[in-house]
Structure formats: structure tokens, C-alpha cells
Amino acid sequence: MQTMQCTELSQVLTVEAAAKLYEGTALTQSAIRRLVRSGEIPSRKVGAKYLITIFAIENWLNGGVFQPRLSDYGTIRPVSERLITR
């Protein structure tokens, strides 16, 4: 599978859209729905639809230890001392 950028990981999908994204894998629409209902993949229910993030699916696929590469976040800059409150 192709490496995803951080902005793609936060994308919110319906169960149906997630199944299309992972087409050709064991993550069928019914499998994703079952995982969502059991709580194995975190989601929000809005009306009759469950909404899930790609991050939540990738996290589940990697056994709950999904950690994007640091480069996925772009450039990390130090926090200015002025912004730190005590």
C-alpha cells in the first residue's frame, strides 16, 4: 500500500468510502462496519452513518501501534520561548 501523508490520515470517511479505499483487501464494507460497531476502530455516529478516519483504520491495521514517520508531519520547528507560559 502507498504511504499516506498526514493530511490524508485525518480525512474522515463513511464506512462505504473506507471500503472503496481499501478495495481488494479483507477490509470489506461489512468487515469495517463490524469493527466499528465492536469499537475496535474508533468512530463517530452521525445520524445513521458511522464516520471514521483513515488514521483509525491504519492504526487498527498495524495492531494499534501506527506511528506515521516524522517526515509525514513536515518540518518541525522549535517553539519560541515567548510562547511558553509558566
Buried (B, 14 or more C-beta within 10 A) or exposed (E): EEEBEEEBBEBBBBBEBBBEBBEEEEBEBEBBBEBBEEEEBBBEEEEEEBBBBBBBBBBBBEEEEBEBEEEBEEEEEEEEEEEEEE
